[in-house]
């Protein structure tokens, strides 16, 4: 299956693009680097996993993508608390990371069968 056709990859890529755009002018380079790297990690690990040969390898990278999703959600929560991210936008991104996490679990379960 082409990873580009996966809705979870498409949505995680869109989230990463949105985060990159939102933080383009951020002067806190440490925070900017961390949140953009974790956002980029989600679709990147989905892509890498789906390009792997065995189900075991695919699942390993999907778990990494799911973990990066949790890391990203933590950074969004902190970013909201320190007023780097507007509360409504943070709520939207948090909801999206939760949904992506569920989708990744579903994909992992499907590949595991």
Protein Blocks (a to p, Z undefined) as FASTA:
>chain_A
ZZklpmklmmmmmmmmmmmmmmmmpcblmlmmmmmmmmmmmmmmmmmmmmpmblmlmmmm
mmmmmmmmmmmmmmmmmmmmnopacfklmmmmmmmmmmmmmmmmmmmmmmmZZ
